Amino acid sequence: MTMHAHDHDHDHSHEGDGFVFGHEVLSILADRGGRLPVADLKSAASAAFGPEAIYGNCHGDRFDFEGLLAFLSSKGKMTLEGDVASLGHVPGCSGH
């Protein structure tokens, strides 16, 4: 799994088990222009974090990739329009 630097403080002890924070997926989306087909975003996340990655939020909730997208969308962090994902209007992480 690729490790990324974070600019906020929370427990990362679970990262060794393939846990990937949702804001890391949002970073991939941002790095690629803020809008991607969901299939491309999933492929990029799999390449970055591995096909068995477990996605979640800073509260420790865990999701599969599609569940993460639904969660991020419900929080305004991402917009899903058909098969295209876009960055939402809410920042990816509150900074804890």
N, C-alpha and C positions, 0 to 999 in steps of 0.2 A: 504494500500500500504506500502511496506517496504521502509524505507528511508535508503539511503546509503550515506556515507561520500564521498565528492568530494575533490580533491586536486587542484581545479581551481576555478576561480571566474566568475560566471554568475548568472543571476536572476533565482531563484528557486520558485518564487511566484506561478507559475502555477502547481507545483507538487501536490497540493491538489486536482486538478481536474482529477487525474489519468494519468497525463503526465509522460512518462518514456523516459529518454534520451537514444539514441541508444547505447552510450558507456556502459550503464548499461547492455544491452543485450550482448554486446561484452564481458563484464566481466563474465557473466554466461558462455559464450562459453570458455573463457580462463580458468576459474575455473574447467571446465570439460575436460581439455586436449587440447582445441583449435580446436576440430573437433567433430561434432555431426550430427546425422540425423536432418533435419529441424523439423520434428515432435517432436523430443525430446527437441530441443531448444525452440520450441513454447510452449510445455507443461511446461518446467522449467520457462519460462518467465511468463506464466499465473499463475503458482503457486506462483511466487515471487511478481508479480505486480497486479494480478487479471485479470479475463477474459475480463473485459471491459477497460483495459488499452489503452491509446492512446500513441503511440510511436512517437518520433521525434528527431530532431537534436537541437544543441545549438542555432540555428538561429530561432527556433520556428516553423519550418515546421512540420506538423503532418502527420502521416501515420498509416495505419493498420499494423499488423505484417508483412504481405507479402510485403507491400510497403516499410517498413523499411529495410527488407532484400535486396530488390532491390536497395534502396538508398545506403546502406552500401557497397554493392557489386560494385556499379558504382563508388564509391569513393576509392576503393581498400582496404577498411577496413575489408572486408569479401570476401571470394570466395565461390560461389555456384557451385557445381558440381553434377548435377542430384538432388537428394534429400538430399545431405550432405552439411553442412555449415562448413567452416574452417576460421580461422583468416586470414586476408589479410596481405599485406606487409606494409600498412600505419597505423600508430598508431591510436587508437580509438578516441582520442581527442587532439586537437592542444594546449590546455592549455589556450587559450584566453589571 
